[in-house]
Amino acid sequence: MLVLYETAAGFALFKLVDDGKLKKPENLHQDFETPEQANKTVKLKAFSKFENTGDALAAVTGIVEGKVPQNLKKFLTDEISEKKMKKETIAIADPKLGSAINQALGIKVVSDSTVMDLYRGIREQFESLVSGLSHQDLSAMSLGLSHSLSRYKLKFSPDKVDTMIVQAIGLLDELDKELNIYAMRVKEWYGWHFPEMARIINDNLAYAKVIKLMGFRTNAKETDLSSVLPEEIEEELKEAAVISMGTEISDEDIDHIFELCDQVINIFEYRAQLYEYLTNRMNAIAPNLTTLVGEMVGARLIAHAGSLMNLAKQPASTIQILGAEKALFRALKTKHNTPKYGLIYHASLVGQANPKLKAKMARSLATKATLALRVDALGETEDASMGIESRTQLETRLRFLETRSTNQANRDNSSFKQQKFQFKRSAQFNDDAAAGDKPAKRRRNE
């Protein structure tokens, strides 16, 4: 039986001296306690060394994906003749690689727990089994290959970490939902004690802070709320507390309400930090897109597409309706008009346009955003000069369209344009004058 062992330095093919040792896996570790015993158990048949780190990375990525690398296929073909391929058996630790070798070369493959024990012994005595490779060289090769493999798996780039944006915008949406639920619960709970307060204070954060400062409504008159509320609202709140129709609550009730208010305040503070983090990441990763559509809309577009590169590959027509897939397919199914905008509708340039101009601005903004995305994803510059220039052009176009629509609306359509006067020539012959030249008819009585 042969044993294929993959290392950062290359592929090693060992020959198992006694196949019967695999029948007693509990004693297999004793055969690798010393280098002498290891050399009596397995013998090195061949070793294929990688030429460079790129060659090693290509081989390892193929193995990770369950494919047979080209250099491994050539190595096995050279070392095992065609006659022995159907008779030979290879022990491999990775079952995916084993099945791929079996399909590609037709070699029988063994991959079980006993093979793992055999691999463990070879790894412990690998330096004595393969000459010319020191422990220091193997460690350096393993470290370099692990870094290259990690970059390949994560597709890591310090300037284009769009995964952080996808996670941040998702968490921001969840925090908004959670804040709404908690704030509504606070108002419903404290509303039994002071129902007029919900009408006076609309902001959820200010509502929670006022409860923390005031506590019971009877303390409103002595509590200073100037740090949270304006003076006129503070006076209105104190007046409403005197004539409130709410019920009395116990100290235990107010303690639980305080705990819930602390949760609301903490979530609000964390949301502000997360929003600032998202803004900084968007300005660093997609500065041109952020300048055009804003950090929130840009982050939602990236999250909807999956990554910045996937979004940059989309045409302008797709970016324009991205986020309105349900409406699009429903319109196609019912043969109605398709939607004109999706997530891009929430951009400031589209929002400030007139209702009749929103579709035009969405189309123009999607076109500019497509160019900005490709510059952000594939360009080497990190500034937002292109986004600033494109936004200036779009704002100029918006003002032009609004001015033109205003002029058309002010035009007086009730008065028709005066027609040009045309002189009509009279007839060349006068029928009445020509009637005298004709001879009169004779009377019958003559």
C-alpha positions in Angstrom: 0.0 0.0 0.0 1.1 3.5 -0.8 0.6 6.6 1.4 0.2 10.1 -0.1 1.3 12.8 2.3 0.8 16.5 1.4 3.1 19.1 2.9 3.9 22.8 2.3 7.1 21.7 0.6 5.6 19.2 -1.8 3.9 15.8 -2.2 5.5 12.7 -0.6 4.7 9.1 -1.6 5.5 6.5 1.0 5.5 2.7 0.7 4.0 0.9 3.7 6.2 -2.1 4.4 3.7 -4.2 6.1 0.0 -3.7 5.2 -1.1 -5.9 8.1 -0.1 -3.1 10.6 -3.3 -1.2 9.6 -5.3 -4.1 11.0 -4.1 -3.2 14.5 -4.4 0.6 14.6 -4.2 0.6 18.4 -0.5 -0.4 18.2 0.3 1.8 15.2 1.7 4.7 17.2 4.4 2.4 18.7 5.9 2.0 15.2 6.6 5.8 15.0 8.1 6.4 18.4 11.7 6.6 17.1 13.1 7.5 13.6 14.5 4.0 13.3 11.1 2.4 13.8 9.5 4.9 11.5 11.9 4.0 8.7 11.1 0.3 9.2 7.4 1.0 8.9 7.3 3.2 5.8 9.8 3.9 3.1 10.0 7.1 0.9 9.2 6.1 -2.6 9.2 9.6 -4.3 9.0 13.3 -3.4 7.7 16.1 -5.6 8.9 19.5 -4.4 7.0 22.7 -5.2 8.9 25.1 -7.4 7.6 28.3 -5.6 4.8 29.5 -3.4 2.4 30.1 -6.3 2.8 26.4 -7.4 2.1 25.3 -3.8 -0.9 27.6 -3.5 -2.4 26.3 -6.8 -2.0 22.7 -5.6 -3.5 23.3 -2.1 -6.4 25.3 -3.4 -7.2 22.5 -5.8 -7.1 20.0 -2.9 -9.3 22.2 -0.8 -11.9 22.4 -3.6 -11.8 18.6 -4.0 -9.9 18.6 -7.3 -6.8 16.8 -8.4 -4.0 19.4 -9.1 -2.2 19.0 -12.4 1.2 18.5 -10.7 -0.2 15.8 -8.3 -1.8 14.0 -11.3 1.5 14.0 -13.2 3.4 12.9 -10.0 1.1 9.9 -9.5 1.1 9.0 -13.1 4.9 9.0 -13.3 5.4 7.0 -10.1 2.7 4.4 -10.6 2.6 2.5 -13.9 -0.6 2.0 -15.8 -0.5 -1.8 -15.0 -0.3 -1.2 -11.3 -2.9 1.6 -11.1 -5.9 -0.7 -10.9 -4.1 -3.0 -8.4 -2.4 -0.4 -6.2 -4.1 1.1 -3.2 -3.3 4.6 -1.8 -4.0 5.8 1.7 -5.2 9.5 1.7 -6.4 11.6 4.6 -8.8 13.8 2.7 -11.9 11.8 1.4 -12.7 14.5 -1.2 -9.2 14.3 -2.7 -9.4 10.5 -2.5 -12.6 10.3 -4.5 -11.3 12.8 -7.1 -8.1 10.7 -7.6 -10.2 7.5 -7.9 -12.4 9.1 -10.6 -9.4 10.7 -12.5 -6.9 7.9 -12.3 -8.9 4.8 -11.3 -6.7 4.1 -8.3 -8.2 2.5 -5.2 -8.3 4.9 -2.3 -8.5 4.2 1.5 -9.5 7.0 3.8 -10.6 6.1 7.4 -9.5 6.6 11.0 -6.7 4.1 10.7 -5.2 6.2 7.9 -5.4 9.3 10.2 -3.3 7.4 12.8 -0.8 6.6 10.1 -0.7 10.2 9.0 -0.1 11.3 12.6 2.9 9.0 12.9 4.4 10.2 9.5 4.0 13.8 10.6 5.9 13.3 13.8 8.9 11.6 12.1 8.6 13.4 8.7 12.1 15.1 9.0 13.8 11.7 9.5 11.8 10.1 6.7 12.5 12.8 4.1 16.1 14.0 3.9 17.1 17.5 3.0 14.2 19.2 4.8 14.9 20.8 8.1 12.3 21.8 10.7 13.0 25.5 10.2 12.5 25.2 6.4 9.2 23.4 6.8 7.9 25.9 9.3 8.8 28.8 7.0 7.1 27.1 4.0 4.0 26.3 6.1 3.7 29.8 7.4 4.0 31.4 3.9 1.6 28.9 2.4 -1.0 29.4 5.2 -0.9 33.2 4.6 -1.3 32.8 0.9 -4.2 30.3 1.4 -5.9 32.6 3.8 -5.8 35.5 1.4 -7.2 33.3 -1.3 -10.0 32.0 0.8 -11.0 35.4 2.2 -10.0 37.3 -0.9 -8.6 39.8 1.6 -7.7 43.3 0.6 -7.1 46.0 3.2 -8.7 48.6 1.0 -11.8 46.6 -0.1 -13.2 44.9 3.0 -16.8 45.2 1.9 -17.8 42.3 4.2 -17.7 44.8 7.1 -20.2 47.0 5.3 -22.6 44.1 4.6 -22.6 43.1 8.3 -22.8 46.7 9.6 -25.8 47.7 7.5 -27.6 44.4 8.5 -26.9 45.0 12.2 -28.1 48.6 11.8 -31.4 47.5 10.4 -31.9 45.0 13.2 -31.0 47.7 15.8 -33.7 50.0 14.3 -36.3 47.3 14.6 -35.3 46.5 18.1 -35.3 50.1 19.1 -38.8 50.6 17.8 -40.0 47.6 19.8 -38.3 48.6 23.0 -39.4 52.3 22.7 -43.0 51.3 22.0 -42.9 49.0 25.1 -41.5 51.8 27.3 -44.3 54.2 26.1 -47.0 51.6 26.7 -45.6 50.6 30.1 -45.0 54.2 31.4 -48.1 55.4 29.7 -50.3 53.9 32.4 -48.6 56.2 34.9 -48.2 59.4 32.7 -50.2 59.0 29.4 -49.9 62.7 28.4 -46.1 62.4 28.1 -46.2 60.4 24.9 -48.1 63.3 23.2 -45.6 65.9 24.4 -42.4 64.1 23.7 -42.1 62.4 20.3 -38.4 61.4 20.3 -37.8 58.0 21.8 -34.4 58.7 23.2 -35.6 61.9 24.9 -38.6 59.9 26.3 -36.3 57.3 27.9 -33.9 60.0 29.3 -36.8 62.0 30.8 -38.1 58.8 32.6 -34.6 58.2 34.0 -34.3 61.7 35.3 -37.9 62.1 36.5 -39.0 58.7 37.7 -42.5 59.2 39.1 -44.6 62.0 37.5 -44.9 63.6 40.9 -41.2 64.4 40.7 -41.6 66.4 37.5 -41.9 69.8 39.3 -38.6 69.4 41.2 -36.6 67.8 38.3 -34.4 69.8 36.0 -35.0 68.5 32.4 -33.1 71.3 30.6 -30.4 68.9 29.6 -32.9 66.8 27.6 -35.8 69.0 26.6 -36.2 72.6 25.4 -37.6 75.1 27.8 -41.1 75.3 26.3 -41.6 71.6 26.2 -40.2 71.2 29.7 -42.8 73.7 31.0 -45.6 71.9 29.1 -44.5 68.6 30.5 -44.5 69.8 34.1 -47.9 71.3 33.7 -49.3 68.1 32.3 -47.8 66.1 35.2 -49.9 68.1 37.7 -53.2 67.3 36.0 -52.3 63.8 34.7 -55.0 61.1 34.6 -52.5 58.2 34.9 -52.6 55.5 37.5 -50.1 55.1 40.4 -47.3 52.5 40.0 -45.1 50.9 42.6 -41.3 51.1 43.1 -40.8 47.7 41.6 -42.7 48.8 38.4 -40.5 51.9 38.0 -37.3 49.8 38.6 -38.2 47.5 35.7 -39.1 50.6 33.5 -35.7 52.1 34.4 -34.0 48.8 33.2 -35.8 49.0 29.9 -34.9 52.7 29.5 -31.3 51.8 30.1 -31.5 49.3 27.2 -33.0 51.9 24.9 -30.4 54.5 25.7 -27.5 52.0 25.3 -28.8 50.7 22.0 -29.2 54.3 20.8 -25.6 55.1 21.7 -24.3 51.9 20.1 -26.3 52.7 17.0 -24.7 56.1 16.7 -21.3 54.5 17.0 -22.2 51.9 14.4 -23.5 54.5 12.0 -20.2 56.5 12.3 -18.2 53.3 11.7 -20.3 52.5 8.6 -19.8 56.1 7.3 -16.1 55.8 7.7 -16.0 52.4 6.0 -18.1 53.6 3.1 -15.9 56.6 2.6 -12.8 54.4 2.6 -14.1 51.6 0.4 -16.6 53.3 -2.0 -16.0 57.1 -1.8 -17.4 57.9 -5.2 -20.6 55.9 -4.6 -21.0 57.4 -1.1 -20.8 60.9 -2.6 -23.5 60.1 -5.1 -26.1 58.2 -3.2 -25.1 58.5 0.5 -23.6 56.0 2.9 -26.9 54.3 3.8 -28.2 53.7 0.3 -24.7 52.7 -0.9 -24.3 50.2 1.9 -27.7 48.7 1.2 -26.9 48.4 -2.5 -23.6 46.6 -1.7 -25.3 44.3 0.8 -28.1 43.5 -1.7 -25.5 42.5 -4.4 -23.3 40.6 -1.9 -20.1 42.5 -2.5 -18.7 45.7 -4.0 -17.3 43.7 -7.0 -20.6 42.0 -7.7 -22.4 45.4 -7.6 -19.8 46.9 -9.9 -20.4 44.2 -12.5 -24.1 45.1 -12.8 -25.4 47.4 -15.5 -27.1 50.7 -14.8 -30.6 49.3 -15.5 -30.1 46.7 -12.9 -28.8 49.1 -10.2 -31.8 51.4 -10.9 -34.3 48.7 -9.9 -32.2 46.8 -7.4 -34.3 46.1 -4.4 -37.6 46.1 -6.3 -37.4 42.5 -7.6 -40.8 41.5 -6.3 -42.5 44.4 -8.0 -40.6 43.7 -11.2 -41.5 40.1 -11.4 -45.1 40.8 -10.5 -45.3 43.4 -13.2 -43.8 41.0 -15.8 -46.2 38.3 -14.7 -49.3 40.6 -14.9 -47.9 42.4 -18.0 -48.1 45.8 -16.3 -45.6 48.6 -16.2 -42.3 47.7 -14.5 -40.9 49.7 -11.5 -38.7 52.7 -12.3 -36.6 52.6 -9.1 -35.7 50.4 -6.2 -33.2 51.2 -3.3 -31.9 54.2 -5.3 -35.2 56.0 -4.7 -34.0 56.9 -1.1 -31.0 58.8 -2.5 -31.1 62.5 -1.8 -30.9 63.4 -5.5 -34.0 61.4 -6.3 -35.8 62.5 -3.2 -35.5 66.2 -3.8 -36.7 65.9 -7.4 -40.4 66.6 -8.4 -42.6 63.5 -8.6 -42.6 63.8 -12.4 -38.8 63.9 -12.6 -38.0 61.2 -10.1 -37.8 58.5 -12.8 -35.4 60.6 -14.9 -33.2 61.4 -11.9 -33.2 57.7 -10.9 -32.1 56.7 -14.4 -29.4 59.4 -14.5 -28.2 58.6 -11.0 -28.0 54.9 -11.7 -25.8 55.6 -14.8 -23.4 57.7 -12.8 -23.4 55.3 -9.9 -22.4 52.5 -12.2 -19.3 54.4 -13.3 -18.5 55.4 -9.8 -18.8 51.7 -8.6 -16.3 50.5 -11.2 -13.8 53.2 -10.2 -14.2 52.3 -6.6 -13.9 48.6 -7.2 -11.2 48.5 -9.8 -9.5 51.9 -9.7 -6.3 52.7 -7.9 -7.3 56.2 -6.7 -8.9 56.5 -3.3 -10.4 60.0 -3.6 -14.0 61.0 -4.5 -13.2 63.4 -7.3 -15.2 61.5 -9.8 -18.2 61.2 -7.5 -18.1 65.0 -6.7 -18.0 65.9 -10.4 -20.8 63.5 -11.2 -23.0 64.8 -8.4 -22.4 68.4 -9.6 -23.5 67.4 -13.1 -26.6 65.7 -11.7 -27.6 68.7 -9.6 -27.2 70.9 -12.6 -29.3 68.6 -14.7 -32.0 68.5 -12.0 -32.2 72.3 -11.8 -32.4 72.5 -15.6 -35.3 70.0 -15.7 -37.1 71.7 -12.9 -36.8 75.1 -14.6 -38.0 73.7 -17.9 -41.0 72.1 -16.3 -41.8 75.3 -14.5 -41.7 77.3 -17.7 -44.0 74.9 -19.4 -46.5 75.1 -16.6 -46.5 78.9 -16.6 -47.1 79.0 -20.4 -50.7 80.3 -21.3 -52.2 77.5 -23.3 -55.7 79.1 -23.5 -54.7 81.7 -26.2 -54.0 80.1 -29.5 -51.3 81.3 -31.8 -52.6 83.9 -34.3 -52.7 82.6 -37.9 -50.8 84.4 -40.6 -53.1 86.5 -42.9 -53.3 85.3 -46.4 -54.8 87.4 -49.3 -57.3 85.4 -51.3 -57.6 86.3 -55.0 -61.1 86.9 -56.4 -62.6 84.9 -59.3 -61.4 85.8 -62.8 -64.9 85.7 -64.4 -68.1 87.2 -63.1 -71.0 84.9 -63.9 -73.6 87.6 -63.6 -71.8 89.9 -66.1 -71.3 87.1 -68.5 -75.0 86.2 -68.5 -75.9 89.3 -70.7 -73.9 88.1 -73.7 -76.0 85.0 -74.0 -79.0 85.1 -76.4 -82.4 85.1 -74.8 -84.7 82.2 -75.3 -87.7 82.8 -77.7 -91.1 82.8 -76.3 -93.5 80.2 -77.6 -96.3 82.6 -78.2 -94.3 84.7 -80.7 
